[in-house]
């Protein structure tokens, strides 16, 4: 799956939601693999051309959706949502 370029432009809505949706699409496409670190919020802000607060809000939204897990003092990681075989 090819993820389109992030271009919030004149689209009405919140940039943090658009950013979270774009990151979710990257996770779904396998661009961001399970159990790997999500880039730091500062790096995401630079990559997406948004403020640090916007990047933090997008990360919080991904955590709420269950797409990332955050470990205190370690960072955020892409959640492994594949079914487990016991």
C-alpha positions, 0 to 999 in steps of 0.5 A: 500500500502506498501512503500519499504525501502529507499535505494538510493544505486547505483541508478543514480540520485539525492538523494533529488529526490529519497527522495521526491519520497519516501516521496510522496509514504508514503503520498500516502500510508497514512503513512503521513496523510493529515493536519498533520505535516511533520517531521522537515527537521532536523529529516528527514535528520537523518531518511533518513541518508542525509544532511540537505540540501538534506532534505530541497531540498526534502521538497521544491520539495514536496511543488512544487508538491503540496504535502505539504504546509509550513506555516512560523514559524510553519512548513510544513504540508501534503496537504489535496488533497481530494475533498471537498464536499460543 
